[in-house]
Amino acid sequence: MSDLNALNGTYVIDPAHSEIGFVARHAMVTKVRGSFKEFEGTATTGENLAGATIDLTINVASVDTRSADRDGHLKSADFFDVEKYPSITFKSTDIKADGSDLVVTGDLTIMETTKPVTVEFEYNGAAVDPFGNERIGFEGKTVVNRKDFGLTWNAALEAGGVLVSDKVTLTFDISAIKQN
């Protein structure tokens, strides 16, 4: 199925074949990449995207940047404060096709702050896997300012600049399975 508008039904994200990640500039000279290992989400739509909705919940404590010390700092009150705010959520408010792309606008909530964001997804198509599941695939990204969500911790660098960039790119590589 190559036509995005022909999709209909309810799809559940397959976390074993999906990744939700982020990229932030570190020390002004390099990028740190990370992802969340635990998340769940559903998308429901009628033909031509009628009544389409997407809901996503991320377990923030599952953050993984390949550095236990950095992950611990991200989980602390300096950043995500996972004891107080264990989840990041996204709920769509508008979904539309733009050719073979999907433009999804919705409310992203990090800690107590909810802001609208728009994610442009490339539709990678649909296929039936060896187990008889209908799968669809999407890749997307958007850039947010972490300070807009109350993530304000930083450290000044001796040579000028700061340790962590304000802009963070959120990345989504999604495989979802149609439910019967």
N, C-alpha and C positions, 0 to 999 in steps of 0.2 A: 504494500500500500504506500504509494508515494505522495498522495494528495493529503496534505495536512487537514483540509476541511472535511475529509471523509472519515476521520477518526470519530468514534462515538463509544460511550460506555465509561466505565471506571477503571483506572489504571493505578497500580500501586508501585511505588519506587522499589526496585530490587537493590538493597544496599550492598550486596555482594558484587554487583556489577556497576555500581555508581560511585561517584566521588563528589563531595562538596568541599571545596577548598578556598584558600585565600592566599594572596601574595601582598607583602608589604615591603617597602624599602627599609633597609637596616643600615645604620651608621652612614647614611647618605651615599654608600658606594656599592651595595649589593642588595639582593632581594632574599627575603625569607619566605619560604613556601610552607604551608601547613594544610591540614584537612581535619575534618571531623569524622571519626570512625563510626559513630552511631547517630542515625537519623531515620525518620520515617515520613512518608508523604503520600498523598493521593491527588489524582487529577480526574475530574469528571467532566464529560462534554457530550453534547448532542452533535449531530451533523452540522457542518458549517460553524462549529464552535459555539453553538447555541447553549446558553446557560453554563458555559465552561467555568470551572473553579479549580484552584490549586491550593492545597494546604500542606505546609511543611513544618516539622518540628525537629530541631537539632539538639542533641544532648551535648552541652558545652563542655562538660567534663571529659568528653572523648577527644578533645583537641590533641593533635599530634603534629609536632614540627620537627621530629627526629632529634629533639633535645629535651631530656627529662627536666632539666633546670628551667628552660624557657617555658615548657608546658606548665610547670608548676607556677611560674610567675604569671602566665596568662590566666590560670584558674584563680589566682589570688584576687583580693579586693583592689589591687592596683589596676586590674583589667576587668575580666568578666565576673568576678565575685560569684563563682559557681555555687557556693553554699547558699547564697541568697537568691540567685537568678540561674537556675539550672538549665533553662532552655532558651533557645533563640527560635522565634516563630516567623513564618511568612504566610500571609493569606492574600490571595489574589483579589483585586478589585476590578480588573479589566484584562481580557485576553483577546488578542486579535491576530489574524494571519497577515503577514506582509510577504507575499509571494510564498517561498518555501521556508520562511522564517516565522517564528512565533514571538510576538511582543507581549510580555506579561508585566503588568503593573500591579503592585500590591503593597500591603503594609508589612514592613520588616520591623520586628520588635526585638531589641537587644536591651537587656536589663529592663528598666521601666520606660524606655523611650521607643516610640513607634513613629516611623517616618515612611513616606511613600518612596518606593524605588521601582525602576523599570529594568527588566532583564530581557535582553534580546537573545533568543535561542535559535540555533540552526537545527532544523529538523533533519535527523539522519535517516529517517525511514522506519519501516516496520518489517518484521520477519517472524516466522514461526520457528522457535528453537527446537532442538531434538526431543524435548519433553512435551511438545504440543502447545506450549505457551506462546501467545501472541505478544511480542515485545515491540516497544517503540523506543527510539533513542533521540536524545536532544543534547546539545552542548550550548552553554551560554555563559555570559559574564556581565558584570556591571561593576562600576567603581563607586565606592561610598567614602565619605569622610568619617572616620571612626569617632572624631570628637562630637559629631552630630548625635551620636548614640551614648555619650557620656564616657567614652573610653579616652581619657585625657592624659594618662600617665606618660611621661617622657623624661629623658635625661639629655642635658646639653653636652655636646661634644667639645673637647678642648680646642679643636681646629675650627669650630663653628658648626652650626647645624644641630640636628637632634638625632637621637638614637633610632626612633621609630617614625616613619612617615605618617602623615595624617590620612593620606589617600590609601585605601586598601581595595584591591581588586578581588571580588568574590567570583569564584568559578564553579560551574555546575556541569558535570558529565553524567547524564541521567539515562538509565535503562529502567523502563517501567513495564510491568506485566498486566495485561488486560484481565480483569476479573469476570467470572461467568455470572 
